[in-house]
Structure formats: structure tokens, C-alpha cells
Amino acid sequence: MIDMLVFKQFQEAIEHLGEMAQPEPIADEERVSRAKAVMRRKTDRGLALDLEACVNCGYCSEACHFYQPTRDPKYTPTRKLDLLRRVHAGKLGVRPHRALVHARHQPGGSAGMAGTRL
């Protein structure tokens, strides 16, 4: 049975989560370096085998809940895994992609990844 007092405390904590979790201002190179370190640390033997065994056939797209609703090629699993695959292979430098940097300096540009090529 759920202890409603504990649940209410949890719910109140979630309401203030945005106030507590403010992003740390860091340079792009440091942000990319940290992301690569996390990717390397979390890549275990099983994931490494999957990355190396993938032949980019696209069959997994039919089961992908990100790709199915839009049919947008940028949401195919092989495209989404490309960044992780390049980090795993050691082929990715620490500089952010030119298109991402360019988008940030445009009026209305976003720091997000939407619409940029990796």
C-alpha cells in the first residue's frame, strides 16, 4: 500500500525540481568533453558489441517509437546512434559541430540539437 504522506512529500519536491536543477554555465568544449566521458563510461561490452554489429540496415526503424509517428529520417535509430558510435570509435573531436555553433549565433538560434546535423 502507498503511504500517502510520503507520496505528498515526493509530489511537493517534484514541483520545486526546476528551481533546484539550474544548469551550470560551462563552455561548449567542456560540455562536449563531459558528454563524451559519460558515453564512454556507460558503454559496456554489450553496447559495444551492438554498435559494432549494426550494419545500418534500418529494420529497427519499424519498431522505433521516435521514428514511427513522424517518419522523419533524423529520428531513425541508426542516425540517433551515430554520435555514440563515433565516440565509441574515437572518431569524434571535442569541438561542437559547426552547424550547432552557427545555429546558436543566428537570431532566434537555439542551443538545442533540433535541426542540426551531427
C-alpha positions in Angstrom: 0.0 0.0 0.0 1.2 3.5 -0.8 2.0 5.8 2.1 0.2 9.0 1.1 2.3 11.2 3.3 5.5 10.0 1.6 3.8 10.4 -1.8 2.7 14.0 -1.0 6.2 14.9 0.1 7.6 13.5 -3.1 5.0 15.4 -5.2 5.9 18.7 -3.4 9.6 18.0 -4.1 8.9 17.5 -7.8 7.1 20.8 -8.0 10.3 22.6 -7.0 12.7 20.5 -9.0 13.1 23.2 -11.7 14.3 25.7 -9.1 16.8 23.2 -7.7 18.2 21.9 -11.0 19.7 25.0 -12.7 22.2 24.3 -15.5 25.8 25.1 -14.8 27.2 27.6 -17.2 30.1 25.9 -19.0 31.9 26.3 -22.3 30.9 24.2 -25.3 34.2 22.3 -25.3 33.8 21.3 -21.6 30.1 20.3 -22.2 31.1 18.1 -25.1 34.0 16.6 -23.2 31.7 15.7 -20.3 29.1 14.2 -22.6 31.8 12.0 -24.3 33.1 10.9 -20.9 29.6 9.8 -19.8 29.1 8.0 -23.1 32.4 6.2 -22.7 31.8 5.3 -19.1 28.3 3.9 -19.9 29.4 1.9 -22.9 29.7 -1.6 -21.6 30.7 -4.8 -23.6 27.1 -5.5 -24.7 26.5 -2.0 -26.1 29.9 -2.0 -27.8 29.1 -5.3 -29.5 25.7 -3.9 -30.6 27.3 -0.7 -32.0 29.9 -2.7 -33.9 27.4 -5.3 -35.2 25.0 -2.7 -36.6 25.1 -2.6 -40.4 22.7 0.4 -40.7 20.0 -1.7 -42.4 17.2 0.4 -40.9 15.0 -2.5 -39.9 14.9 -1.3 -36.3 13.1 1.9 -37.5 9.9 -0.1 -37.8 9.9 -0.7 -34.0 11.2 2.7 -33.0 8.7 4.8 -31.1 10.6 8.0 -32.0 10.6 7.4 -35.8 7.2 5.8 -36.3 5.0 8.9 -35.5 6.9 11.3 -37.8 8.6 9.1 -40.4 11.4 11.7 -40.2 14.8 10.1 -41.1 16.6 12.1 -38.4 14.7 10.0 -35.8 15.8 6.6 -37.2 17.8 4.6 -34.6 20.8 4.3 -36.8 21.0 8.1 -37.1 20.4 8.7 -33.4 23.2 6.2 -32.5 25.7 7.7 -35.0 27.1 10.1 -32.3 27.5 7.3 -29.8 29.1 5.1 -32.5 31.6 7.9 -33.4 32.5 8.5 -29.7 33.0 4.7 -29.2 35.2 4.5 -32.3 37.3 7.5 -31.2 36.4 9.5 -34.3 34.8 12.5 -32.7 36.8 15.6 -31.7 35.9 17.8 -28.8 34.7 20.8 -30.9 31.0 21.2 -31.3 29.6 20.7 -34.8 29.8 23.8 -37.0 26.1 23.7 -37.7 25.3 23.7 -34.0 27.6 26.7 -33.3 26.2 28.5 -36.4 22.6 28.0 -35.1 23.4 29.5 -31.7 24.7 32.7 -33.3 21.6 33.2 -35.6 18.7 35.4 -34.4 16.4 33.1 -32.7 19.0 30.4 -32.8 18.7 27.6 -30.3 21.3 25.8 -28.2 19.4 22.6 -28.8 20.1 19.8 -31.3 16.9 20.1 -33.3 17.5 20.7 -37.0 21.3 20.3 -36.8 23.4 17.6 -38.3 25.8 15.7 -36.2 
